[in-house]
């Protein structure tokens, strides 16, 4: 997993900010660091900044493969199973402020077992089939 990225309070995460901070700052380096030039697929959700033409063009130029905004269903929370695991782990206790929540999220991300990540990857084809069967609507 890549490190979590938090924006400062008040930063509007439009396409330009997302491209600079996340795509240029994190994703682009994955090709030569984590994946060492091997084929890999980039997945993002349907947040507005992810769906812009500018973002889609950047992805075409800079990552080996990705799921385009045209192919990604808007109600796709079931296709991000590690989000639920992270939320479950980080939100087991009450957080008194934003910094406390951030610390819990970072700690939880570091503690997700590699077996859980691998299981999520292995289950992904079945999740895709369920999504197709639900015609992009909610599925479990």
Secondary structure, DSSP 8 states (H G I E B T S, - for coil): --------TT----HHHHIIIIIIIIIHHHTTTTSTT---EE-----HHHHSHHHHHHHHHHSSEE--TTTS-SS-GGG-HHHHHHHHHHTSS--SSHHHHHHHHHHHHHHS-HHHHHHHHHHHHHHHHHHHHTTTS---
